């Protein structure tokens, strides 16, 4: 019978403490993160939506007379800059989260 043990690892108490400390540091660096209600996906950005947002920003710059009064240009620019900054590390965090979930599921299934 082949060895199908996909996970053979352990964590020390110090590993757990270090991980929790680093997570706390990340939470401190990202105090503005939101937690949306389940099913609230009305603001999800895909590649097409990001491209549309970029195009809108370009139009707002070239034709400011068409910007509705309720739109705050400084806040919009701040939000767009934040999105660009977060894109620099978001995929790594998503990959880490997916690996954690997969490893947890396999370990739980084999226990």
N, C-alpha and C positions, 0 to 999 in steps of 0.2 A: 504494500500500500504506500503510495507516494506521500511525502511530507507536505500536508496542506496547511501547516501552521503559518499563516501569513504574518502574525504578530507575535514576537517573542521579545518583550521589552519590559522595563520597569522604570519607575521614577523614584528618586529619593525624596525624603522630606525637604531637603535643601532645594532640589529641582522645583518642587511645587512652590516653595516660598519665592524662589527667583522668578518663576513664571508669573505668579500673582503680582509680584512687585513690578515687573515690566508691563503687565497689563494695566496696573494702576497708573504707571507713568504715561502710557498711551491715552488712557481716559483723561488724565490731567492735561495732556497736550491737545485733546480734542473735546473740550467741554461743550461744544455747540452741537454735537451729534444728536440726531433725533431718533426717536423710536416711534414709528408709525403703527397705527392699528392694523391688525391682520386684514388683508384684502384692500388696503388703501394703496392702490398702485396708479393713481391718477397723475402722478408726476414722474413716472419712470422715463428715463432718457435712454434711448437706443441710439445707434449710429445715425439713423435718419433724423431723429429728433435733435440730436446735438448739431448736426449739419444745418437743420432748420433754424435752430437758435443762433448759430453763427451768422447765418444769412440775415436774420432779423436784426441782430446787433449791427451788422454792416449797414442795413437800411436805416436804422435809427441814427447812425452817425452821419450818413449822407443826406437824410431827410428828417431832421429833428422836428419839423413842423407837423409831422404826422403822428408823433408820439402822444398817446392819450395822457391826460392830466394825472391819472392815478398811477402812472408808471414813474418810479423814482430811478432816474438814470444812475446816480451813484450807487444805490443798492443793487441794481441790476448788474452793474460792472463788478461790484464786490462779490456777488453770488457767482458770476461767471468765472472770475479769477479763482475763487475757492474751488469750483469744480475742476479747473485745470490743475490746481495744486494737488487736490486729492487724487486725481487720476495718476499721479506719479507713484502712489503707494497702494491704491485701492486693490489692484489686481493681485498684489502679493498677499494682502490680508485675506482676500477672498479665497485664494489658493490654500493658504494656511488653514482657514476655517473649513474648507472642503476636505483637506487631508485629515484634520482633527476629527471631523464627523465620520469619515470613512474608517479611520483607525478605531475610533470608539465603537462603531457599529460591529466591526469584525471582532474586536476584543469581547464585546458583550455577547455576541453570537456564540463564541467559542467557550465562554465561561460557564 
